[in-house]
Amino acid sequence: MSQKFDNGPYARQIEKPWGFEIHFAPDDKPYMGKILHIRSGARLSLQAHDQKQESWFLLSGRAKVVWDDQKDGELTETEFEKGKGYSCNVNQRHRLIGITDCDIIEVSTPEIGTTYRFEDDYKRKNETPEERVKRNESIV
């Protein structure tokens, strides 16, 4: 059995208006792993994904998520507790907020489908698969 394996390390930092992401899983995997660094007071967009699911784990600092509650889809705030994981479902609106500078591990399905942005402090539009391909081509 002669298979070739790529055992080399991988990390790619992507600057964001709210901080940065470090992708630690290559884009060709059937999953994504990231560390999100969110600056104090910065907010990601209020968004929902039509295909992607995410889970988060607070590494350092303080952060909260604003998301649809389980009862009637109203937005509610949850401050992350250290040592606990939080998961977001497909089509569930959510927004991460740095209470202090913080680092969050995010694991998810790949960057698939459309990200719908309902509110965005940085005036970004929805992110479609086509726009994601263009963006990734410009990074390489």
N, C-alpha and C positions, 0 to 999 in steps of 0.2 A: 504494500500500500504506500505509494509515494505521492503524498499530497504536499502542496506548498502552503505554508502558513505565514501570515504577516504578523510577527510578534513585536513589531516596533511600537514605540510609544506614539501617542497622537494627542494633540491639543491644538485648538484654533480659537483665538480670541476675536470676538466681534464687538466693536464699539456700538453702543446704543445711546440714545439721548438721555436715558435714565441711569446709565452706568455701563456695564458690559456683560457679555456672556462668554464663558469658556466652554466650547464643545469638546467633550472628551470621548465621544463615540464618532467614528467617521460617518459621513453622510450616506454611505452605501449599506449601512446596517439596517435591519428591520425595526430598529428602536433608536431613540436619541437620548443622550445623557449630557446635561449642561450644569454649569454652576452659574447662577445669576448673581451678579454683584449690583445691588440697588443702592443708590446714594440716599442719604437721609432726606426724607420729604419727597422723594421722587416717586412717580406713579407710572406703571405700565398702562397701556390703554385698557379701557373697559371693552372686553372682547369676548367672542365665542368662536369656537372652531367647529366646522361642520363634519370633520372626520377625526381630528386629533384628540387624544386623551392625555392628561398630564397628572403627575403626582409630584409633591414637593416635600422637602425636608429642610428645616432651618438649621444651618451650620453655625452661624454667628450673627450677633446683633439682634435687632427686633424688627419684625415685619408683620403685616396683616394682609389678608385677602378680603376683598369685597366681592361677594358672589351671590347668585340666586340661592335662596333658602330652599329647604326641602319641602315646604308646605305649599306656598302659593307663588313662587317665582319672584318674590320681592327681594331686593338687594339687602344683604346683611353683612356686617363686618365680623371677622374672626381673627383675633391675634394668634399667630403661630405660637405653639408651645414647643420648647426645645425637647427633643427626643420623641416627637410624634410626627407622623406623616399625614398629609392631606391630599385628597384626590379630587379632580375636576372631571366631569363627564362631558361627552360630546354635546354641543349646543348649550352648555351651561355658561352663562355670562360670568366673567371673573376679571379681577384687576388686582395685581400685587402692588403693595405700597411699602416703601422702606420707612419705618418709624425712626430707625437710626441707620447708619451704613450697615448693610447686612449681606450675607451670602446664603443662597438657597440652592440646594441640589434639586434639579428638575429632571425627572425621567419621563419619557413620553413615547407614544407611537411616533413614527417619522413625521417630518414637516410635510404633511399631506393636506389636501383640501384647501379651503379658503378660511382665512382668519377675518372675521367681521369685526370691525372696530366701531363701536357705538359712540365712544368718547375717546379723544386722544389729546393730551396736553401738547403734543408736538405736531399736530395737524397731519398725521399720517393717514393714508387711505387704507381700505381693505387690502389684504395681501392674498393674491391669487397664486395658483401654482405657476402660471406663466411669469408673473413678476418675480417669483422666488428664483426661477431658473435664470432670468436675466441678472438678478442681483448676485447669484452665486458665480456666474460666468465672469462678472466684473471683479470678484474677489481673487480668483485664481491667477 
